[in-house]
Amino acid sequence: MIEATTIDDKVDAIATEVVRAGAGVVDETGEYPRAALASLRSAGVLGLISATEVGGLGEGPAAAARVVERLARECASTAMVLCMHYAATAVIEAHGPIAVRERIATGEHLSTLAFSEVGSRAQFWAPLSAAETAGDHIALTARKSWVTSAAEADSYVWSSRPVAADGLSTLWLVPATAPGLHVRGAFDGLGLRGNGSTPIDADAVAVAADAMLGSDGGGFDVMLGTVLPIFLLMGAGASVGLSDAAAAAAAAHAASTRFEHLDQSLAEQPVTRSSLGAMRVRADAARALWSGALEEAESGRETAALRALEAKAAASEAAITVTDAAMRVCGGAAFRREVAVERHFRDARAAAVMAPTTEMLHDLIGRAVTGQPLFG
């Protein structure tokens, strides 16, 4: 029974009692984490960053990142669903209609980003999809490649080329029920198996002109100023949570597994202890950088954007290193699903190749520290 009072306590209780219980099935079957989402919805967590005037909790990006981190320790698929929902919500809060904002605040509406495309791939800021005036509406045509919660969301924050203005992109709020949208197939990937990320095709999908989020041609500015900061912090949080979970699982396995002929645990072996210590250092270093980035975001420091870039890059690579080490420490047992290490190992791989990739982040950091514009 979940009887917590604060939002952090509620999330922790749901993560422990609901998300953890379903994580194995979600991973094994690829089933969308509906039970976890239902509990989070009932607790008001879907409205975490919605403004209080529309019925939300009025929290900011740091709070969203902390929720994602806590969920990622138990189920990275659930964490990814919330990550994309919060990223979309940030845009809708800034530019969307009040009716949708109110439904998100009360947990009645799940949204997600629809940025990635077949043609521009990881360069999410440069969509190739079309938006054309067709009588009294706008017709959207696109091949979106990766849309989390594609068949589950109520709406998509959708990118296209501008209708008429200069600029790289324009954003739209597209209802999931719009005629002409086609969700293609089911997700069957290496990791994040329950996040429901599948392609969506749009065949002259009609949306009203006032479905535009921001100005025509202004999508890039919204991506950079609204989406990227919260997405970086949440993405880093997911990797931090995965690192922590893998390090803890490996330590628990080493402490409970014995060499009967030596009457010693695996943890009593110097090489094992050294590996566990190195894992802990790497995981804690990533957590420290991420925590610092959250503090800078909350205080509005000038270096907050740089620190968020650093946190995402460091945490993504740390998760790969730590989960790889956990597989080695646990040996053959790591290949069994019940140990959960192999699930963390697979889930951790996504962050490094999910836009902005680690290589992109390093380039952006290099641009920032040399006084160059991030994009250009």
C-alpha positions as CSV (number, residue, x, y, z in Angstrom):
1,M,0.0,0.0,0.0
2,I,1.5,3.3,-1.1
3,E,0.8,5.9,1.7
4,A,3.7,8.4,1.1
5,T,3.0,12.1,1.4
6,T,5.8,14.0,-0.5
7,I,6.2,13.6,-4.2
8,D,9.7,12.1,-3.7
9,D,8.3,9.6,-1.2
10,K,5.5,8.7,-3.6
11,V,7.9,8.1,-6.5
12,D,10.1,6.0,-4.3
13,A,7.2,3.9,-3.1
14,I,5.9,3.4,-6.6
15,A,9.4,2.5,-7.8
16,T,9.9,0.0,-5.1
17,E,6.4,-1.6,-5.0
18,V,5.2,-1.4,-8.6
19,V,8.0,-0.6,-11.0
20,R,10.5,-3.0,-9.6
21,A,7.9,-5.8,-9.6
22,G,7.0,-5.4,-13.3
23,A,10.5,-4.6,-14.6
24,G,11.4,-8.1,-15.5
25,V,8.2,-8.8,-17.4
26,V,8.5,-5.5,-19.2
27,D,12.0,-6.3,-20.4
28,E,11.3,-10.0,-21.3
29,T,8.1,-9.4,-23.2
30,G,8.5,-5.8,-24.4
31,E,5.2,-5.0,-22.8
32,Y,4.6,-1.3,-22.2
33,P,4.7,-0.4,-18.5
34,R,1.0,0.4,-18.1
35,A,0.8,-0.6,-14.4
36,A,3.7,1.7,-13.5
37,L,2.2,4.5,-15.5
38,A,-1.2,4.0,-13.9
39,S,0.4,4.3,-10.4
40,L,2.4,7.4,-11.4
41,R,-0.7,8.9,-12.9
42,S,-2.7,8.3,-9.7
43,A,0.1,9.9,-7.6
44,G,0.1,13.1,-9.7
45,V,3.6,12.4,-11.1
46,L,2.6,12.9,-14.7
47,G,1.7,16.5,-13.8
48,L,5.0,17.1,-12.0
49,I,6.2,20.0,-14.1
50,S,2.8,21.4,-15.1
51,A,2.1,24.8,-13.6
52,T,0.1,25.0,-10.4
53,E,-2.4,27.3,-12.1
54,V,-3.5,24.4,-14.4
55,G,-3.5,21.9,-11.5
56,G,0.1,20.6,-11.7
57,L,2.8,20.4,-9.1
58,G,4.8,23.3,-10.5
59,E,8.2,21.6,-10.3
60,G,11.1,22.2,-12.6
61,P,13.6,20.3,-14.7
62,A,15.7,19.2,-11.7
63,A,12.7,17.5,-10.1
64,A,11.8,15.7,-13.3
65,A,15.4,14.5,-13.6
66,R,15.3,13.1,-10.1
67,V,12.1,11.2,-10.9
68,V,13.6,9.7,-14.0
69,E,16.8,8.7,-12.1
70,R,14.8,6.9,-9.4
71,L,12.7,5.0,-11.9
72,A,15.7,4.1,-14.0
73,R,17.2,2.2,-11.0
74,E,14.2,-0.2,-11.3
75,C,13.1,0.0,-15.0
76,A,14.8,2.1,-17.6
77,S,11.8,1.6,-20.0
78,T,9.5,3.3,-17.5
79,A,12.1,6.0,-16.9
80,M,12.3,6.7,-20.7
81,V,8.5,7.0,-21.0
82,L,8.5,9.7,-18.3
83,C,11.6,11.4,-19.7
84,M,9.9,11.9,-23.1
85,H,6.6,12.9,-21.5
86,Y,8.3,15.6,-19.4
87,A,10.3,16.9,-22.4
88,A,7.1,17.2,-24.4
89,T,5.3,18.7,-21.4
90,A,7.9,21.4,-21.1
91,V,7.1,22.6,-24.7
92,I,3.3,22.3,-24.2
93,E,3.6,24.3,-20.9
94,A,5.4,27.1,-22.8
95,H,3.3,27.1,-26.0
96,G,0.4,24.7,-25.8
97,P,-3.4,25.2,-25.3
98,I,-4.6,25.4,-21.7
99,A,-7.0,22.5,-22.2
100,V,-4.2,20.1,-22.9
101,R,-2.1,21.5,-20.2
102,E,-4.9,20.9,-17.7
103,R,-5.3,17.3,-18.8
104,I,-1.5,16.7,-18.5
105,A,-1.6,18.3,-15.0
106,T,-4.3,15.9,-13.8
107,G,-2.6,12.8,-15.4
108,E,-5.2,12.3,-18.1
109,H,-2.9,13.1,-21.0
110,L,0.4,11.5,-21.9
111,S,2.6,13.2,-24.5
112,T,6.0,12.5,-26.1
113,L,8.5,13.9,-28.6
114,A,8.4,13.1,-32.3
115,F,11.7,14.6,-33.5
116,S,13.8,11.8,-34.9
117,E,13.5,11.1,-38.6
118,V,14.8,8.6,-41.1
119,G,16.6,11.2,-43.2
120,S,18.2,13.4,-40.5
121,R,18.7,10.6,-37.9
122,A,20.5,11.9,-34.8
123,Q,20.5,15.5,-36.1
124,F,17.1,16.0,-34.5
125,W,17.2,19.8,-35.0
126,A,17.0,19.4,-38.8
127,P,13.7,17.7,-39.8
128,L,12.9,16.8,-43.3
129,S,9.2,16.4,-42.8
130,A,6.8,18.8,-44.6
131,A,4.2,21.2,-43.3
132,E,2.1,22.7,-46.1
133,T,-0.9,25.0,-46.1
134,A,-3.9,23.1,-47.3
135,G,-7.0,25.3,-47.3
136,D,-7.9,26.2,-43.7
137,H,-5.4,23.7,-42.1
138,I,-1.8,22.5,-42.3
139,A,-0.9,19.1,-43.8
140,L,2.0,17.3,-42.2
141,T,3.9,14.6,-44.0
142,A,6.7,12.7,-42.4
143,R,8.6,9.5,-41.6
144,K,9.4,9.7,-37.9
145,S,11.9,7.0,-36.9
146,W,11.8,6.7,-33.1
147,V,8.8,7.9,-31.1
148,T,8.7,6.7,-27.5
149,S,5.2,5.7,-26.4
150,A,4.2,5.9,-30.1
151,A,1.0,3.7,-29.7
152,E,0.3,4.9,-26.2
153,A,0.6,8.6,-26.1
154,D,-2.3,11.0,-26.5
155,S,-0.3,13.6,-28.4
156,Y,3.1,14.2,-30.0
157,V,5.2,17.3,-30.0
158,W,6.1,17.1,-33.6
159,S,8.8,18.8,-35.7
160,S,8.7,19.7,-39.3
161,R,10.2,22.2,-41.7
162,P,8.7,25.6,-41.5
163,V,5.5,26.4,-43.4
164,A,6.7,29.7,-44.9
165,A,9.3,31.3,-42.6
166,D,13.0,31.0,-42.5
167,G,14.5,28.7,-39.9
168,L,15.3,25.0,-39.4
169,S,12.0,23.8,-38.0
170,T,8.5,24.4,-36.6
171,L,6.9,22.5,-33.8
172,W,3.3,21.2,-33.6
173,L,1.0,19.6,-31.1
174,V,-0.4,16.6,-33.0
175,P,-3.2,14.4,-31.5
176,A,-2.4,10.8,-31.6
177,T,-5.9,10.2,-33.1
178,A,-5.3,12.4,-36.1
179,P,-6.3,10.6,-39.4
180,G,-3.3,9.8,-41.5
181,L,-1.0,8.9,-38.7
182,H,0.4,5.3,-38.9
183,V,2.3,3.7,-36.1
184,R,4.4,1.0,-37.7
185,G,5.2,-2.2,-36.0
186,A,6.3,-2.9,-32.4
187,F,9.6,-2.2,-30.7
188,D,11.9,-5.2,-30.4
189,G,15.2,-3.8,-29.4
190,L,18.3,-4.7,-27.4
191,G,17.4,-2.6,-24.4
192,L,14.6,-0.2,-23.1
193,R,12.4,-3.0,-24.4
194,G,9.1,-1.6,-23.0
195,N,9.4,2.0,-24.0
196,G,7.2,1.5,-27.0
197,S,9.5,3.4,-29.4
198,T,8.4,2.8,-33.0
199,P,8.3,4.7,-36.3
200,I,5.3,6.9,-37.2
201,D,4.4,7.9,-40.7
202,A,2.3,10.9,-41.4
203,D,0.4,11.1,-44.6
204,A,-0.9,14.6,-45.1
205,V,-2.1,14.7,-41.5
206,A,-4.4,17.7,-41.1
207,V,-3.8,20.0,-38.0
208,A,-5.2,23.4,-37.3
209,A,-2.9,26.4,-37.8
210,D,-3.1,27.1,-34.1
211,A,-1.6,23.6,-33.3
212,M,1.7,25.4,-33.9
213,L,3.9,25.4,-30.8
214,G,5.7,28.7,-30.9
215,S,6.4,30.6,-34.1
216,D,6.8,29.3,-37.7
217,G,10.5,28.6,-38.1
218,G,11.1,29.0,-34.3
219,G,11.3,25.3,-33.6
220,F,15.0,25.2,-33.3
221,D,15.0,27.8,-30.6
222,V,12.4,25.9,-28.6
223,M,14.4,22.7,-29.0
224,L,17.5,24.4,-27.8
225,G,16.0,26.6,-25.1
226,T,13.2,24.4,-23.7
227,V,13.7,20.8,-24.7
228,L,17.5,20.3,-24.6
229,P,18.1,21.5,-21.0
230,I,15.5,19.3,-19.4
231,F,16.3,16.4,-21.7
232,L,20.0,16.4,-20.9
233,L,19.4,16.4,-17.1
234,M,16.8,13.6,-17.4
235,G,19.0,11.5,-19.7
236,A,21.9,11.9,-17.4
237,G,19.7,10.9,-14.5
238,A,18.6,7.7,-16.2
239,S,22.2,6.7,-16.8
240,V,23.1,7.6,-13.2
241,G,20.3,5.4,-12.0
242,L,21.4,2.5,-14.2
243,S,25.0,2.8,-13.0
244,D,23.8,2.7,-9.4
245,A,21.5,-0.2,-9.9
246,A,24.2,-2.3,-11.7
247,A,26.9,-1.4,-9.1
248,A,24.5,-2.4,-6.2
249,A,23.5,-5.6,-7.9
250,A,27.1,-6.7,-8.6
251,A,28.1,-5.9,-5.0
252,A,25.1,-7.9,-3.6
253,H,26.0,-10.8,-5.9
254,A,29.6,-10.8,-4.9
255,A,28.7,-10.7,-1.2
256,S,26.3,-13.6,-1.4
257,T,28.2,-15.9,-3.8
258,R,30.8,-18.3,-2.3
259,F,33.8,-20.4,-3.2
260,E,32.8,-23.3,-1.1
261,H,36.2,-25.0,-1.4
262,L,37.8,-21.8,0.1
263,D,35.0,-21.0,2.5
264,Q,35.1,-17.4,1.1
265,S,32.7,-15.1,-0.7
266,L,33.4,-13.7,-4.1
267,A,33.6,-10.3,-2.4
268,E,36.6,-11.6,-0.4
269,Q,38.7,-11.8,-3.5
270,P,41.0,-8.8,-4.1
271,V,40.4,-8.6,-7.8
272,T,36.6,-8.6,-7.3
273,R,36.8,-6.0,-4.6
274,S,39.0,-3.8,-6.9
275,S,36.4,-4.1,-9.7
276,L,33.6,-3.2,-7.3
277,G,35.5,-0.3,-6.0
278,A,36.3,1.0,-9.4
279,M,32.6,0.7,-10.4
280,R,31.5,2.6,-7.3
281,V,34.0,5.4,-8.0
282,R,32.8,5.7,-11.6
283,A,29.1,5.6,-10.6
284,D,29.5,8.1,-7.8
285,A,31.6,10.5,-9.9
286,A,28.8,10.6,-12.5
287,R,26.3,11.1,-9.8
288,A,28.3,14.0,-8.3
289,L,28.6,15.8,-11.7
290,W,24.8,15.2,-12.3
291,S,23.9,16.5,-8.9
292,G,26.0,19.6,-9.5
293,A,24.3,20.1,-12.8
294,L,20.9,20.0,-11.1
295,E,22.0,22.5,-8.5
296,E,23.2,24.9,-11.2
297,A,20.0,24.5,-13.1
298,E,17.9,25.2,-10.0
299,S,20.0,28.3,-9.1
300,G,20.1,29.6,-12.7
301,R,23.9,29.8,-12.8
302,E,25.5,30.9,-16.1
303,T,27.4,27.6,-16.4
304,A,24.2,25.5,-16.0
305,A,24.0,24.6,-19.7
306,L,27.6,23.5,-20.0
307,R,27.3,21.4,-16.8
308,A,24.2,19.7,-18.2
309,L,26.1,18.8,-21.4
310,E,28.9,17.4,-19.3
311,A,26.6,15.5,-17.0
312,K,24.9,13.7,-19.9
313,A,28.1,12.8,-21.6
314,A,29.8,11.6,-18.4
315,A,26.8,9.7,-17.1
316,S,26.1,7.9,-20.4
317,E,29.7,6.6,-20.7
318,A,29.8,5.8,-17.0
319,A,26.7,3.6,-17.3
320,I,28.4,1.6,-20.1
321,T,31.6,1.2,-18.2
322,V,29.9,0.3,-14.9
323,T,27.4,-2.2,-16.4
324,D,30.2,-3.9,-18.4
325,A,32.2,-4.3,-15.2
326,A,29.1,-5.7,-13.4
327,M,28.8,-8.4,-16.1
328,R,32.4,-9.3,-15.5
329,V,32.1,-9.4,-11.7
330,C,29.0,-11.5,-11.8
331,G,30.4,-13.9,-14.4
332,G,28.1,-16.5,-15.8
333,A,25.4,-15.6,-13.3
334,A,25.1,-12.2,-15.0
335,F,23.6,-13.8,-18.1
336,R,20.6,-15.0,-16.0
337,R,17.7,-12.6,-16.1
338,E,16.9,-12.9,-12.3
339,V,20.2,-11.2,-11.5
340,A,19.1,-8.1,-13.5
341,V,22.7,-7.1,-14.4
342,E,22.3,-8.1,-18.1
343,R,19.1,-6.0,-18.3
344,H,21.0,-2.9,-17.0
345,F,23.9,-3.7,-19.3
346,R,21.5,-3.7,-22.3
347,D,19.5,-0.6,-21.2
348,A,22.7,1.4,-20.6
349,R,23.8,1.3,-24.2
350,A,21.0,3.5,-25.5
351,A,22.1,6.8,-23.9
352,A,25.4,7.0,-25.8
353,V,23.7,6.7,-29.2
354,M,20.5,8.6,-28.4
355,A,20.7,12.2,-29.7
356,P,22.6,14.1,-28.7
357,T,25.1,11.3,-28.8
358,T,28.2,11.3,-26.6
359,E,30.3,12.4,-29.6
360,M,27.9,15.3,-30.3
361,L,28.0,16.3,-26.6
362,H,31.8,16.3,-26.6
363,D,31.8,18.5,-29.7
364,L,29.2,20.9,-28.1
365,I,31.3,21.1,-24.9
366,G,34.3,21.9,-27.0
367,R,32.4,24.6,-28.8
368,A,31.2,26.0,-25.5
369,V,34.6,26.2,-23.9
370,T,36.1,27.9,-26.9
371,G,33.4,30.5,-27.2
372,Q,31.8,29.1,-30.4
373,P,28.0,28.8,-30.9
374,L,26.7,25.4,-30.1
375,F,25.1,24.9,-33.5
376,G,26.3,26.5,-36.7
